[in-house]
Amino acid sequence: MPELYQKLEEIVSKKYISNSLYVRHAYSRTVDPVLQGVPDIVIRPKDAQEVSEILKIANEENIAVIPRGGGDCEFGGSKPIDDSGIVLDLKRMNNVVNLDQENLIVTVEAGISWGKLNDYLCNFGLYTGCLGPGSGLTASVGGGISHQSVGGGGCAKYGSCTNQLVSLEVVLPTGEIIETGSQANKYSKFPFNRFGNGPDFSSIFCGDNGIFGVKTQASLQIFPKPPFADYKTFLMPRKSEEISAKIFTEIRRKGIDIYDSMYFMDLLVRVGTEKGIFPLWENLKRKRGTMFYTVEANTEKELEEKVKQVDKIFLQNKAEELGPEIADGNIGKWHYVEQGHWLIAHNLWGLIPGFTALDAECHTPIAAYPGILKDVELWDLEHSNEMEKILEISGMRPISGAGPIILIGDHNVELTTGVTSFESYIDGKNYEIIEELNIKLWKSLLERITKHGVTWYMLGDILSRLLIEIGAFQPEYLQFLKSVKKTLDPRFILSRGKFNFWGENGKKIS
Ligand SMILES: Cc1cc2nc3c(=O)[nH]c(=O)nc-3n(C[C@H](O)[C@H](O)[C@H](O)COP(=O)(O)OP(=O)(O)OC[C@H]3O[C@@H](n4cnc5c(N)ncnc54)[C@H](O)[C@@H]3O)c2cc1C
């Protein structure tokens, strides 16, 4: 190990590598509190060349490498799966490389955050359309593309952030550096098209959860931000899951170009208001579900027309409009005007100290989510015994339900559902029983929702392996996935262990 450390230090210099205990522990977790893997080394390269040299050494030494952007994955994706390996922190690579205003394409280093990128673009009246994930103030463009993220604003209109991708610079697990899309033509002067004289190989790195290559640069389409926008929030009838789905469907069926729309179920509004995470709804007399929409337009007339059409759909479905100001409860305005799109989910991980979401995030057709939420209620009843055990120790029963349900591209919604439970460390004591129950509950919930046929996009440690363990993949597809992995990464260096891909024979080799 000292020799390996020395070789890596020669690549990045002393300042950008560490094996100190506190740095290794700082990189041993992502957002959830129940998954941990302590790396041997943390390294912070500055460009593709350094990444390439690191990967070549990792191949020689047969040591796992885990790419990490903002570390905001909720499923343990950017920490080691066991206690070993090198965490490759890409956040040093956070510059805008080129703004092509003529062709409306921006090229950035993969570690830049969505917040920093859009802050830069707004100086030119531009934005990325889909603003990445809700964690966009810290989450990176590379992490967003690796997760196929969506939800941080603009996703009803623009879909997930991978829709905007034109080309990537990727370091393959064996160290070769490639450019995808139009840049595959060595005579091309700038990125302008996603296909590279043949297949769309940018796509295999979209949603790959960091197993096929390290993204070092990305070129994205960008858009002029329209000068007009409106945003309204509605109080929904009680138990309005079905009604909200009907509203989303009608918006799509009428082909209305909506920028964002979200539904907050009754329980979320009630508990969220009680716990202080939605101060703008504290004065609502009836703490019921709410739903908002945002539309953008190039002229006042166009805006007026769109608002009229969307309002009609909401009002016909018995939704009651709240006042226009944030203080009136108009979360739609806060979401669009005050960057709420990057703040809205943050408190879900800090509802009450020690209370934390073990969640499930998936894409599903609009019509499917009311049924999934009913099944989550049933699942909760079936797991009452485990929940009661946590209640006995912590004084509070875990809560199951859904976060904001978001209209996204492909006529889907992004569904965040799950169980919010206590961490095992309570009043200075570690309760192993809670640790065990949390993992058990989480796996059971993920399995249950998988059986609704959903598409997971952020798989990380726990979900990528669970899908294999419960046999959720079509066998031929799984074989295909593994062959691609083996071709690109013969020693299974990159993100070793995800999907239970440990090595040639499927055996754990770390
Ligand atoms: C408050 C909060 C809100 C969130 N809201 C959303 C949301 O609305 N929508 C959503 O989709 N997710 C959401 N997330 C989850 C997560 O933040 C996003 O999926 C985000 O895109 C992850 O980006 P990151 O830079 O933090 O990636 P990381 O967590 O660092 O990494 C994610 C995965 O990508 C890989 N990876 C990272 N960078 C690279 C790279 N350059 N090359 C190759 N692989 C790489 C990692 O190995 C890992 O598998 C939220 C999380 C939090 C905490």
The ligand as a Gaussian input file, in Angstrom:
#p B3LYP/6-31G(d) Opt

LIG

0 1
 C      -31.429000      16.916000      -0.901000
 C      -31.315000      15.960000      -2.050000
 C      -32.159000      16.094000      -3.121000
 C      -32.058000      15.210000      -4.198000
 N      -32.910000      15.357000      -5.245000
 C      -32.782000      14.552000      -6.319000
 C      -33.632000      14.737000      -7.439000
 O      -34.507000      15.615000      -7.459000
 N      -33.449000      13.933000      -8.507000
 C      -32.463000      12.975000      -8.539000
 O      -32.317000      12.322000      -9.550000
 N      -31.680000      12.763000      -7.474000
 C      -31.793000      13.535000      -6.381000
 N      -30.954000      13.374000      -5.324000
 C      -29.922000      12.329000      -5.386000
 C      -28.567000      12.790000      -5.961000
 O      -28.176000      13.993000      -5.364000
 C      -28.572000      12.995000      -7.463000
 O      -28.922000      11.817000      -8.099000
 C      -27.288000      13.599000      -8.044000
 O      -27.394000      13.656000      -9.451000
 C      -26.027000      12.913000      -7.669000
 O      -24.954000      13.720000      -8.099000
 P      -23.590000      13.726000      -7.287000
 O      -22.649000      14.601000      -8.008000
 O      -23.816000      13.997000      -5.864000
 O      -23.176000      12.208000      -7.505000
 P      -22.534000      11.186000      -6.493000
 O      -23.464000      10.833000      -5.417000
 O      -21.183000      11.624000      -6.109000
 O      -22.418000       9.958000      -7.496000
 C      -23.538000       9.359000      -8.053000
 C      -23.133000       8.153000      -8.889000
 O      -22.452000       8.585000     -10.043000
 C      -21.110000       8.132000     -10.064000
 N      -20.337000       9.285000     -10.513000
 C      -20.312000      10.534000      -9.998000
 N      -19.571000      11.339000     -10.773000
 C      -19.116000      10.573000     -11.798000
 C      -18.298000      10.820000     -12.930000
 N      -17.802000      12.022000     -13.176000
 N      -18.033000       9.799000     -13.765000
 C      -18.552000       8.580000     -13.545000
 N      -19.321000       8.284000     -12.497000
 C      -19.595000       9.264000     -11.638000
 C      -20.815000       7.665000      -8.644000
 O      -19.881000       6.622000      -8.621000
 C      -22.190000       7.211000      -8.198000
 O      -22.455000       5.933000      -8.671000
 C      -31.065000      14.189000      -4.200000
 C      -30.214000      14.065000      -3.098000
 C      -30.340000      14.928000      -2.032000
 C      -29.425000      14.775000      -0.874000

